[in-house]
Amino acid sequence: MSSQATILNVNHPVPTPPIDHYENFPVASLLCPPRLRPPIAAIYHFARTADDIADEGKATAAQRLADLTRMRADLLAVATGQPHSGHWPQVFEPLGGMIQAFALPVPLLADLLDAFCQDVVKTRDQSAYADRAELLDYCRRSANPVGRLLLHLYGLRDETSLRLSDQVCTALQLINFWQDLSLDIPRGRHYLPQQDCAQFGVPPDALLALRQTENATHLIAAQVRLARDTMQQGAALVHRIPGRAGWELRLVVQGGLRILDKIEALNFATLRSRPKLRAWDVPLMLWRSFWM
């Protein structure tokens, strides 16, 4: 989170200043094929900017939604070769060129905006996800489009690859949720499904107080099992992506699994602390990547 909040005006949004973001996973790293780094970077900056609009600073929900609506209009404009509004030139100038050069599927980019708008509304209303089905539907729009966009760039369009990619991306999103509970809940973001909370006997007030009770530990452990199972189901995708990109995906998968290891090592106490990948995790991730 930026220490200097930018208040976005409904009528005259301004670009958000650079915000330092901790990322679990590489973004257009040296393992990425050089010709694909520009479109991947353009996708990342589009998604990151929209996410910051939805999540960072002190703007009201109405202001955030208005800016996300403007982003959608700019996306549709540059996708058809029209000029953008000028509010986020650092995003839409490169993105427009990459959409044209690589025929990027615009509906997938629009799905990301839908998910960010949903986050704003859920946070505004202090509402949680009713059950896992609703949460996974959110992941379908908040995470899975990124994997499908990358598969498009890699030239993989078959149903098996798309299904495996969705599993990997959903798992990564779930891992972020369970890693970030101590940060998200105080900010009004509630990703633990209500049905699961009731099943494990964890009332809303206990979560709001970040009480790491025995029941809460069992609840989080169940979510971690779901994330791990989902990742393992999708991990075969690494064998379908050729060359260096496949090796980058191996590291992404192992980065996610390593975060789950760290959550387990904390006895699932992520209501109290947030595990991170460290430099000394890299050799283990590389070793595990080699044996996938």
C-alpha positions in Angstrom: 0.0 0.0 0.0 1.3 3.4 -0.9 2.1 5.7 2.0 1.0 8.7 0.0 -2.6 8.3 -1.0 -3.9 9.9 -4.2 -7.5 11.1 -4.1 -9.1 10.5 -7.6 -11.5 13.2 -8.7 -14.7 11.8 -10.3 -14.5 14.3 -13.1 -10.7 14.6 -13.5 -8.9 11.4 -12.5 -5.2 11.7 -12.2 -2.6 8.9 -12.7 -1.8 7.1 -9.5 1.9 7.6 -8.5 4.2 4.6 -8.6 3.4 2.2 -5.8 5.8 -0.4 -4.6 4.2 -3.8 -4.9 5.4 -7.1 -3.4 4.9 -9.8 -6.0 5.1 -13.5 -5.3 5.8 -14.4 -8.9 8.0 -13.1 -11.8 6.6 -10.6 -14.2 8.1 -10.7 -17.7 11.4 -12.1 -16.3 14.5 -13.0 -18.2 13.0 -16.5 -18.7 10.2 -14.9 -20.7 10.8 -14.9 -24.5 12.1 -11.5 -25.4 9.4 -10.8 -28.1 6.7 -11.4 -25.6 8.0 -9.2 -22.9 6.3 -6.0 -24.3 2.8 -7.4 -24.4 3.2 -9.1 -21.1 4.4 -5.9 -19.5 1.5 -4.0 -21.1 -1.0 -6.5 -19.7 0.6 -6.3 -16.3 0.6 -2.5 -16.1 -3.1 -2.4 -17.2 -4.1 -4.9 -14.5 -1.9 -3.3 -11.9 -3.2 0.2 -12.6 -6.8 -0.9 -12.5 -6.1 -2.9 -9.3 -4.6 0.2 -7.7 -7.6 2.3 -8.6 -9.8 -0.2 -7.0 -7.7 -0.7 -3.9 -5.1 2.0 -3.1 -5.5 5.5 -1.8 -8.4 7.2 -0.1 -10.9 7.6 -3.0 -14.5 6.9 -2.4 -16.2 3.8 -3.9 -18.0 6.1 -6.3 -14.8 7.6 -7.5 -13.1 4.2 -7.9 -16.1 2.9 -9.9 -16.1 6.0 -12.1 -12.4 5.6 -12.9 -12.8 1.9 -13.7 -15.6 2.8 -16.0 -13.3 5.3 -17.7 -10.7 2.6 -18.0 -13.2 0.3 -19.7 -14.0 3.1 -22.2 -10.3 3.6 -22.9 -9.8 -0.1 -23.3 -12.6 -0.3 -25.9 -11.3 2.8 -27.6 -7.7 1.6 -28.1 -9.0 -1.9 -29.1 -10.7 -0.3 -32.0 -7.9 2.1 -32.9 -9.5 5.1 -31.4 -7.8 7.6 -29.1 -7.9 7.1 -25.4 -9.0 9.7 -22.9 -5.5 10.7 -21.9 -5.9 9.9 -18.2 -3.6 6.8 -18.2 -1.4 7.3 -21.3 1.4 5.1 -19.7 -1.1 2.2 -19.8 -3.2 2.6 -22.9 -0.6 3.8 -25.4 1.5 0.6 -25.1 -1.6 -1.6 -24.5 -3.3 -0.3 -27.7 -0.2 -1.2 -29.7 0.0 -4.7 -28.2 -3.7 -5.4 -28.7 -3.2 -4.6 -32.4 0.1 -6.4 -32.8 -0.8 -9.6 -30.9 -4.6 -9.6 -31.4 -5.1 -9.7 -27.6 -8.6 -10.9 -26.6 -10.2 -7.7 -25.3 -13.0 -9.5 -23.4 -10.4 -11.1 -21.1 -9.0 -7.6 -20.3 -12.6 -6.4 -19.6 -13.2 -9.4 -17.3 -10.4 -8.0 -15.1 -12.1 -4.7 -14.8 -15.3 -6.5 -13.9 -13.5 -8.2 -11.0 -12.0 -5.0 -9.8 -15.4 -3.3 -9.8 -16.8 -6.2 -7.8 -14.0 -5.8 -5.3 -14.9 -2.1 -4.9 -18.6 -2.9 -4.4 -17.9 -5.8 -2.0 -15.6 -3.6 0.1 -18.1 -0.7 0.1 -20.9 -3.0 1.3 -18.6 -5.0 3.7 -20.0 -8.2 2.1 -18.3 -11.6 2.0 -18.6 -14.4 -0.6 -21.5 -16.7 0.2 -19.8 -19.9 -0.7 -16.9 -21.4 -2.6 -18.8 -21.3 -5.9 -19.2 -17.5 -5.7 -15.5 -17.1 -4.7 -14.3 -19.3 -7.6 -16.5 -17.3 -10.0 -14.7 -14.2 -8.9 -11.4 -15.9 -9.5 -12.7 -16.7 -13.0 -12.7 -13.0 -13.8 -9.9 -11.7 -11.5 -7.2 -14.3 -12.2 -8.0 -16.7 -15.0 -8.0 -14.1 -17.8 -4.3 -13.4 -17.2 -3.4 -17.0 -17.8 -5.6 -17.2 -20.9 -4.0 -14.0 -22.2 -0.5 -15.6 -21.8 -1.6 -18.8 -23.5 -2.9 -16.6 -26.4 0.6 -15.1 -26.7 2.2 -18.6 -26.5 -0.1 -19.8 -29.3 -1.9 -22.4 -27.1 -5.7 -22.4 -27.6 -6.7 -26.0 -26.9 -9.3 -26.7 -24.2 -6.9 -28.8 -22.0 -4.4 -26.0 -21.8 -7.1 -23.5 -21.0 -8.5 -25.7 -18.2 -5.1 -26.3 -16.7 -4.3 -22.5 -16.9 -7.5 -21.7 -15.1 -6.6 -24.1 -12.3 -3.1 -22.6 -11.9 -4.4 -19.0 -11.9 -7.3 -19.7 -9.6 -4.9 -21.4 -7.2 -2.6 -18.4 -7.3 -5.5 -16.1 -6.5 -6.6 -18.3 -3.6 -3.0 -18.4 -2.3 -2.9 -14.6 -2.3 -6.2 -14.5 -0.3 -5.0 -16.9 2.4 -1.6 -15.3 2.5 -3.1 -11.8 3.0 -5.9 -12.3 5.5 -4.2 -10.1 8.1 -4.1 -7.3 5.6 -7.3 -7.8 3.7 -9.8 -8.2 6.6 -8.9 -4.8 8.2 -9.4 -3.2 4.8 -12.9 -4.6 4.4 -12.1 -7.4 2.0 -13.6 -10.7 3.1 -12.7 -13.7 0.9 -13.3 -16.6 3.4 -16.7 -18.0 2.2 -19.5 -17.5 4.7 -20.6 -21.1 4.2 -17.2 -22.4 5.2 -17.0 -20.0 8.2 -20.3 -21.3 9.4 -19.2 -24.9 8.9 -16.1 -24.4 11.0 -17.8 -22.3 13.6 -16.0 -19.0 13.0 -18.3 -16.0 13.5 -17.8 -12.8 11.6 -16.8 -10.8 14.7 -13.9 -13.3 15.3 -12.6 -12.7 11.9 -12.9 -8.9 12.2 -10.9 -9.1 15.4 -8.4 -11.3 13.6 -8.7 -13.9 16.4 -6.6 -17.0 15.5 -8.8 -19.5 17.3 -8.6 -23.2 16.8 -11.7 -23.1 14.6 -10.2 -20.3 12.5 -7.0 -22.4 12.1 -9.1 -25.3 10.8 -11.0 -23.0 8.5 -7.8 -21.6 7.0 -6.3 -25.1 6.7 -9.3 -26.2 4.6 -8.8 -23.2 2.3 -5.1 -24.0 1.9 -5.9 -27.6 1.0 -8.3 -26.3 -1.7 -5.6 -24.0 -3.1 -2.9 -26.8 -3.1 -5.2 -29.3 -4.7 -6.2 -26.8 -7.4 -2.6 -25.9 -8.1 -1.6 -29.6 -8.3 -4.4 -30.2 -10.7 -3.2 -27.5 -13.0 0.6 -28.0 -12.7 0.7 -30.3 -15.8 0.5 -27.1 -17.8 4.2 -26.6 -17.4 4.8 -29.5 -19.8 2.6 -27.9 -22.5 4.3 -24.5 -22.7 7.6 -24.7 -24.7 11.0 -23.2 -24.0 11.8 -20.7 -21.4 8.2 -19.7 -20.8 7.6 -23.2 -19.5 10.4 -22.8 -17.0 9.0 -19.5 -15.9 5.7 -21.2 -15.2 7.4 -23.9 -13.2 8.8 -21.1 -10.9 5.3 -19.5 -10.7 3.8 -22.8 -9.6 6.6 -23.5 -7.2 6.3 -20.0 -5.8 2.7 -20.5 -5.0 3.3 -23.9 -3.4 6.1 -22.5 -1.4 3.8 -19.8 0.1 1.4 -22.6 1.1 4.3 -24.4 2.8 5.0 -21.2 4.7 1.4 -20.9 5.7 1.4 -24.4 7.0 4.7 -23.8 8.9 2.8 -21.0 10.7 0.1 -23.5 11.6 -2.2 -21.5 9.3 -2.0 -18.4 11.5 -2.3 -15.9 8.7 -4.8 -13.8 10.7 -1.7 -12.8 12.7 1.1 -12.6 10.1 1.8 -12.6 6.4 4.4 -15.0 5.0 6.5 -13.9 2.0 9.0 -15.5 -0.4 12.6 -14.7 0.5 15.8 -15.0 -1.4 16.6 -18.2 0.4 13.5 -19.8 -1.0 14.7 -19.5 -4.6 17.1 -22.5 -4.5 14.4 -24.8 -3.2 11.9 -23.5 -5.8 14.5 -24.1 -8.6 15.2 -27.6 -7.3 11.5 -28.4 -7.2 11.0 -26.9 -10.7 13.6 -29.1 -12.2 11.8 -32.2 -10.9 8.3 -31.3 -12.1 
